[in-house]
Amino acid sequence: MYLVISQIAFLWFVAPPLGSFTALLSFISLFRMLDTFDSAMNCHFLYYYMVTNYTNPLTLTGPW
């Protein structure tokens, strides 16, 4: 996702189309923040279930 957003930003700065610069900048910033948050949560979940609770398989049957 970072690659796609970075390519959009690069293409915008090379040849900006007619339109609102702040709208595109907000769009890119929002998606980068969401992608960063998603990556952080994935790392947290993987660490929690695969490292912290390695010998405790009952955590997988937790409250879903």
N, CA, C and O atoms as a GROMACS GRO file, in nm:
protein
  256
    1MET      N    1   0.082  -0.118   0.000
    1MET     CA    2   0.000   0.000   0.000
    1MET      C    3   0.088   0.126   0.000
    1MET      O    4   0.055   0.225  -0.065
    2TYR      N    5   0.199   0.120   0.074
    2TYR     CA    6   0.289   0.236   0.076
    2TYR      C    7   0.340   0.267  -0.064
    2TYR      O    8   0.353   0.383  -0.102
    3LEU      N    9   0.370   0.162  -0.138
    3LEU     CA   10   0.423   0.183  -0.272
    3LEU      C   11   0.322   0.253  -0.362
    3LEU      O   12   0.357   0.344  -0.436
    4VAL      N   13   0.197   0.213  -0.354
    4VAL     CA   14   0.094   0.274  -0.438
    4VAL      C   15   0.075   0.420  -0.400
    4VAL      O   16   0.069   0.507  -0.488
    5ILE      N   17   0.065   0.448  -0.271
    5ILE     CA   18   0.046   0.586  -0.226
    5ILE      C   19   0.168   0.671  -0.260
    5ILE      O   20   0.154   0.787  -0.300
    6SER      N   21   0.287   0.614  -0.246
    6SER     CA   22   0.408   0.689  -0.279
    6SER      C   23   0.415   0.720  -0.428
    6SER      O   24   0.459   0.828  -0.467
    7GLN      N   25   0.372   0.626  -0.511
    7GLN     CA   26   0.370   0.650  -0.655
    7GLN      C   27   0.270   0.759  -0.690
    7GLN      O   28   0.298   0.843  -0.776
    8ILE      N   29   0.156   0.759  -0.626
    8ILE     CA   30   0.056   0.863  -0.652
    8ILE      C   31   0.113   0.999  -0.614
    8ILE      O   32   0.097   1.096  -0.688
    9ALA      N   33   0.178   1.006  -0.497
    9ALA     CA   34   0.236   1.132  -0.453
    9ALA      C   35   0.346   1.178  -0.549
    9ALA      O   36   0.353   1.296  -0.583
   10PHE      N   37   0.431   1.086  -0.593
   10PHE     CA   38   0.538   1.122  -0.687
   10PHE      C   39   0.481   1.174  -0.818
   10PHE      O   40   0.525   1.278  -0.869
   11LEU      N   41   0.383   1.104  -0.872
   11LEU     CA   42   0.323   1.148  -0.998
   11LEU      C   43   0.254   1.283  -0.982
   11LEU      O   44   0.251   1.363  -1.076
   12TRP      N   45   0.200   1.308  -0.867
   12TRP     CA   46   0.134   1.436  -0.842
   12TRP      C   47   0.236   1.550  -0.846
   12TRP      O   48   0.211   1.655  -0.905
   13PHE      N   49   0.352   1.528  -0.783
   13PHE     CA   50   0.451   1.634  -0.779
   13PHE      C   51   0.522   1.652  -0.913
   13PHE      O   52   0.569   1.762  -0.943
   14VAL      N   53   0.532   1.548  -0.993
   14VAL     CA   54   0.596   1.559  -1.123
   14VAL      C   55   0.504   1.634  -1.220
   14VAL      O   56   0.548   1.727  -1.287
   15ALA      N   57   0.379   1.594  -1.226
   15ALA     CA   58   0.284   1.657  -1.318
   15ALA      C   59   0.149   1.670  -1.248
   15ALA      O   60   0.063   1.584  -1.264
   16PRO      N   61   0.130   1.776  -1.170
   16PRO     CA   62   0.004   1.790  -1.097
   16PRO      C   63  -0.114   1.814  -1.191
   16PRO      O   64  -0.109   1.902  -1.278
   17PRO      N   65  -0.220   1.736  -1.174
   17PRO     CA   66  -0.339   1.759  -1.256
   17PRO      C   67  -0.417   1.880  -1.204
   17PRO      O   68  -0.385   1.936  -1.099
   18LEU      N   69  -0.516   1.917  -1.279
   18LEU     CA   70  -0.602   2.025  -1.233
   18LEU      C   71  -0.688   1.973  -1.119
   18LEU      O   72  -0.760   1.874  -1.135
   19GLY      N   73  -0.681   2.037  -1.008
   19GLY     CA   74  -0.759   1.992  -0.894
   19GLY      C   75  -0.703   2.048  -0.764
   19GLY      O   76  -0.618   2.137  -0.764
   20SER      N   77  -0.752   1.995  -0.660
   20SER     CA   78  -0.716   2.045  -0.529
   20SER      C   79  -0.594   1.971  -0.474
   20SER      O   80  -0.595   1.848  -0.462
   21PHE      N   81  -0.490   2.043  -0.443
   21PHE     CA   82  -0.369   1.985  -0.386
   21PHE      C   83  -0.394   1.937  -0.244
   21PHE      O   84  -0.344   1.831  -0.206
   22THR      N   85  -0.469   2.013  -0.166
   22THR     CA   86  -0.493   1.974  -0.027
   22THR      C   87  -0.578   1.848  -0.017
   22THR      O   88  -0.561   1.770   0.077
   23ALA      N   89  -0.668   1.827  -0.110
   23ALA     CA   90  -0.750   1.706  -0.108
   23ALA      C   91  -0.664   1.582  -0.131
   23ALA      O   92  -0.679   1.482  -0.061
   24LEU      N   93  -0.574   1.589  -0.227
   24LEU     CA   94  -0.487   1.476  -0.255
   24LEU      C   95  -0.391   1.452  -0.140
   24LEU      O   96  -0.367   1.338  -0.101
   25LEU      N   97  -0.336   1.560  -0.085
   25LEU     CA   98  -0.244   1.546   0.027
   25LEU      C   99  -0.314   1.486   0.148
   25LEU      O  100  -0.256   1.403   0.218
   26SER      N  101  -0.437   1.523   0.173
   26SER     CA  102  -0.515   1.465   0.282
   26SER      C  103  -0.544   1.318   0.256
   26SER      O  104  -0.536   1.236   0.347
   27PHE      N  105  -0.576   1.286   0.133
   27PHE     CA  106  -0.604   1.148   0.093
   27PHE      C  107  -0.481   1.060   0.116
   27PHE      O  108  -0.491   0.952   0.173
   28ILE      N  109  -0.366   1.107   0.070
   28ILE     CA  110  -0.242   1.031   0.087
   28ILE      C  111  -0.207   1.017   0.234
   28ILE      O  112  -0.169   0.909   0.279
   29SER      N  113  -0.219   1.125   0.309
   29SER     CA  114  -0.186   1.121   0.452
   29SER      C  115  -0.277   1.024   0.527
   29SER      O  116  -0.231   0.948   0.612
   30LEU      N  117  -0.405   1.027   0.496
   30LEU     CA  118  -0.500   0.938   0.561
   30LEU      C  119  -0.465   0.791   0.534
   30LEU      O  120  -0.462   0.710   0.627
   31PHE      N  121  -0.439   0.757   0.410
   31PHE     CA  122  -0.408   0.619   0.378
   31PHE      C  123  -0.275   0.574   0.436
   31PHE      O  124  -0.261   0.458   0.475
   32ARG      N  125  -0.178   0.662   0.442
   32ARG     CA  126  -0.050   0.625   0.504
   32ARG      C  127  -0.067   0.602   0.654
   32ARG      O  128  -0.008   0.509   0.709
   33MET      N  129  -0.148   0.685   0.720
   33MET     CA  130  -0.173   0.665   0.863
   33MET      C  131  -0.248   0.535   0.888
   33MET      O  132  -0.216   0.461   0.980
   34LEU      N  133  -0.349   0.507   0.805
   34LEU     CA  134  -0.425   0.383   0.821
   34LEU      C  135  -0.337   0.261   0.794
   34LEU      O  136  -0.348   0.160   0.864
   35ASP      N  137  -0.252   0.268   0.695
   35ASP     CA  138  -0.164   0.157   0.664
   35ASP      C  139  -0.061   0.136   0.774
   35ASP      O  140  -0.028   0.022   0.808
   36THR      N  141  -0.010   0.244   0.830
   36THR     CA  142   0.084   0.233   0.942
   36THR      C  143   0.017   0.173   1.063
   36THR      O  144   0.075   0.088   1.130
   37PHE      N  145  -0.105   0.217   1.094
   37PHE     CA  146  -0.180   0.162   1.206
   37PHE      C  147  -0.208   0.014   1.185
   37PHE      O  148  -0.195  -0.065   1.279
   38ASP      N  149  -0.246  -0.024   1.064
   38ASP     CA  150  -0.272  -0.164   1.034
   38ASP      C  151  -0.146  -0.249   1.050
   38ASP      O  152  -0.153  -0.359   1.106
   39SER      N  153  -0.034  -0.200   1.003
   39SER     CA  154   0.092  -0.274   1.019
   39SER      C  155   0.130  -0.289   1.165
   39SER      O  156   0.175  -0.395   1.207
   40ALA      N  157   0.112  -0.183   1.242
   40ALA     CA  158   0.146  -0.190   1.384
   40ALA      C  159   0.057  -0.290   1.457
   40ALA      O  160   0.104  -0.365   1.542
   41MET      N  161  -0.071  -0.291   1.424
   41MET     CA  162  -0.162  -0.385   1.491
   41MET      C  163  -0.131  -0.529   1.450
   41MET      O  164  -0.139  -0.620   1.532
   42ASN      N  165  -0.096  -0.551   1.324
   42ASN     CA  166  -0.057  -0.685   1.281
   42ASN      C  167   0.067  -0.732   1.355
   42ASN      O  168   0.074  -0.847   1.399
   43CYS      N  169   0.165  -0.645   1.370
   43CYS     CA  170   0.287  -0.681   1.445
   43CYS      C  171   0.254  -0.712   1.590
   43CYS      O  172   0.306  -0.807   1.648
   44HIS      N  173   0.167  -0.632   1.648
   44HIS     CA  174   0.128  -0.653   1.788
   44HIS      C  175   0.057  -0.788   1.805
   44HIS      O  176   0.090  -0.864   1.896
   45PHE      N  177  -0.039  -0.817   1.719
   45PHE     CA  178  -0.113  -0.943   1.729
   45PHE      C  179  -0.022  -1.063   1.708
   45PHE      O  180  -0.030  -1.162   1.781
   46LEU      N  181   0.066  -1.054   1.609
   46LEU     CA  182   0.158  -1.164   1.584
   46LEU      C  183   0.252  -1.185   1.702
   46LEU      O  184   0.277  -1.299   1.742
   47TYR      N  185   0.303  -1.078   1.758
   47TYR     CA  186   0.392  -1.091   1.873
   47TYR      C  187   0.317  -1.151   1.992
   47TYR      O  188   0.370  -1.237   2.063
   48TYR      N  189   0.195  -1.105   2.014
   48TYR     CA  190   0.117  -1.152   2.129
   48TYR      C  191   0.089  -1.301   2.118
   48TYR      O  192   0.109  -1.375   2.214
   49TYR      N  193   0.043  -1.346   2.003
   49TYR     CA  194   0.004  -1.486   1.989
   49TYR      C  195   0.120  -1.579   1.959
   49TYR      O  196   0.115  -1.696   1.996
   50MET      N  197   0.225  -1.532   1.892
   50MET     CA  198   0.332  -1.621   1.852
   50MET      C  199   0.454  -1.618   1.944
   50MET      O  200   0.534  -1.712   1.943
   51VAL      N  201   0.470  -1.514   2.023
   51VAL     CA  202   0.586  -1.504   2.111
   51VAL      C  203   0.543  -1.510   2.257
   51VAL      O  204   0.590  -1.596   2.332
   52THR      N  205   0.456  -1.421   2.298
   52THR     CA  206   0.416  -1.414   2.438
   52THR      C  207   0.341  -1.539   2.481
   52THR      O  208   0.366  -1.592   2.590
   53ASN      N  209   0.251  -1.586   2.400
   53ASN     CA  210   0.169  -1.702   2.435
   53ASN      C  211   0.206  -1.824   2.352
   53ASN      O  212   0.118  -1.898   2.308
   54TYR      N  213   0.334  -1.845   2.332
   54TYR     CA  214   0.380  -1.957   2.249
   54TYR      C  215   0.338  -2.091   2.306
   54TYR      O  216   0.299  -2.180   2.230
   55THR      N  217   0.344  -2.108   2.437
   55THR     CA  218   0.311  -2.237   2.498
   55THR      C  219   0.170  -2.238   2.558
   55THR      O  220   0.138  -2.326   2.638
   56ASN      N  221   0.088  -2.144   2.521
   56ASN     CA  222  -0.047  -2.135   2.575
   56ASN      C  223  -0.148  -2.134   2.460
   56ASN      O  224  -0.193  -2.027   2.418
   57PRO      N  225  -0.184  -2.253   2.407
   57PRO     CA  226  -0.275  -2.256   2.293
   57PRO      C  227  -0.419  -2.216   2.328
   57PRO      O  228  -0.499  -2.192   2.238
   58LEU      N  229  -0.452  -2.208   2.456
   58LEU     CA  230  -0.587  -2.169   2.494
   58LEU      C  231  -0.617  -2.022   2.463
   58LEU      O  232  -0.734  -1.983   2.459
   59THR      N  233  -0.515  -1.943   2.441
   59THR     CA  234  -0.540  -1.800   2.406
   59THR      C  235  -0.605  -1.789   2.270
   59THR      O  236  -0.670  -1.688   2.241
   60LEU      N  237  -0.588  -1.890   2.184
   60LEU     CA  238  -0.652  -1.885   2.054
   60LEU      C  239  -0.802  -1.909   2.063
   60LEU      O  240  -0.875  -1.875   1.970
   61THR      N  241  -0.849  -1.965   2.172
   61THR     CA  242  -0.992  -1.989   2.190
   61THR      C  243  -1.054  -1.880   2.277
   61THR      O  244  -1.160  -1.899   2.335
   62GLY      N  245  -0.987  -1.767   2.286
   62GLY     CA  246  -1.031  -1.655   2.370
   62GLY      C  247  -1.162  -1.593   2.322
   62GLY      O  248  -1.231  -1.647   2.236
   63PRO      N  249  -1.194  -1.480   2.380
   63PRO     CA  250  -1.321  -1.413   2.346
   63PRO      C  251  -1.322  -1.355   2.206
   63PRO      O  252  -1.260  -1.252   2.180
   64TRP      N  253  -1.392  -1.420   2.116
   64TRP     CA  254  -1.404  -1.370   1.979
   64TRP      C  255  -1.532  -1.302   1.967
   64TRP      O  256  -1.566  -1.252   1.860
   0.00000   0.00000   0.00000
